[in-house]
Amino acid sequence: MARTTGYTGTVVARQVASGLFRRPGINPPEYVGREEGCYENLLEGLGQRNIGWTGSVAEF
């Protein structure tokens, strides 16, 4: 669990440093996911560190 928390933090820090995520101030993770390209970049960064992700959408 510590790896996934740390890896996520470093990927988002790199997004801020590169200008991909530009919202000022303190932001919850939901704001990062709303920005175009950030979610895909996060999954790619985690994949490079051998952290896989699978998901599904269910209609209610």
matplotlib code that plots the C-alpha trace (Angstrom):
import matplotlib.pyplot as plt

x = [0.0, 2.8, 4.2, 1.0, 0.6, 4.1, 4.1, 0.8, 2.3, 5.4, 3.4, 1.2, 4.3, 5.7, 2.4, 2.7, 6.4, 5.7, 2.7, 0.2, -1.7, -1.9, -4.7, -3.2, -3.5, -4.3, -6.3, -8.0, -7.3, -10.6, -9.4, -6.4, -8.7, -10.8, -8.0, -7.6, -4.8, -3.9, -5.8, -4.3, -0.8, -1.3, -2.3, 0.7, 3.1, 1.8, 2.0, 5.7, 6.1, 4.3, 1.1, -1.8, -5.4, -8.6, -12.0, -15.6, -18.6, -22.0, -25.3, -27.9]
y = [0.0, 2.4, 2.0, 2.9, 6.0, 7.1, 6.4, 8.3, 11.3, 11.3, 11.0, 14.0, 16.0, 15.4, 16.5, 19.8, 20.3, 19.7, 22.0, 19.2, 20.0, 23.8, 24.4, 26.5, 25.7, 22.5, 20.1, 16.8, 13.9, 14.4, 17.7, 16.0, 13.4, 16.1, 17.7, 16.5, 14.0, 13.8, 10.5, 8.8, 10.1, 8.8, 5.3, 5.3, 6.3, 3.6, 1.1, 1.9, 1.0, -2.4, -1.2, -2.5, -1.2, -2.8, -1.3, -1.6, 0.6, -0.7, 0.8, 1.0]
z = [0.0, 0.8, -2.7, -4.4, -2.2, -2.8, -6.5, -7.0, -5.1, -7.3, -10.5, -9.5, -8.4, -11.9, -13.4, -11.5, -12.4, -16.1, -16.2, -16.9, -13.7, -13.1, -10.6, -7.8, -4.1, -2.2, -4.3, -3.5, -5.9, -7.6, -9.1, -10.6, -12.2, -13.8, -15.7, -19.2, -19.6, -15.9, -15.2, -18.2, -17.3, -13.7, -14.9, -17.3, -14.5, -12.2, -15.0, -15.5, -11.8, -12.3, -10.5, -12.6, -12.6, -13.8, -13.5, -14.6, -14.8, -13.6, -14.5, -11.7]

ax = plt.figure().add_subplot(projection="3d")
ax.plot(x, y, z, "-o")
ax.set_aspect("equal")
plt.show()
